[in-house]
């Protein structure tokens, strides 16, 4: 089992998430077991939520495709690709895709707020 630490610190986390209120240096962990992904809050002060429900620190929760998770004020939608394939994408590939999608979403929202997003 490989654990990936999620948080605000590039020094302390394997994946440094964009800065957000309530996001800690080592906020949560992701694990992959038997092709399934599990999220665990790392006893963060502000907590971690999944589908709006606060996770108990230290308890692993199964992530499903489309679940919405949040760390402090940072919110992400889980996208799990490779369903039905013999080998799912690596955890790193999945996390990178989620981070890129989140950055694109933030950029689109910034453009709309500045009045440049006419479609």
BELQUI-V204089 format. One line per field, one symbol per residue. ss: DSSP state (A for helix, B for strand, O for the rest). burial: + if it has 9 or more other C-alpha atoms within 8 Angstrom, else -. Layout:
ss = ???
burial = ???
This chain:
ss = OOBBBBBOOOOOOOBBOOOOOOOOOOOBBBBBBOOBBBBBBOOOOOOBBBOOBBOOOOOBBBOOOOOBBBBOOBBBBOOOOOOOOOOOOOAAAAAAAAAAAAAAAAAAAAAAAOOOOOO
burial = ---+++++++-++++++----+++++++++++----++++++++--++++----+-+-----+---++++++++-+++++-------+-----+---++--+-----+--++-------
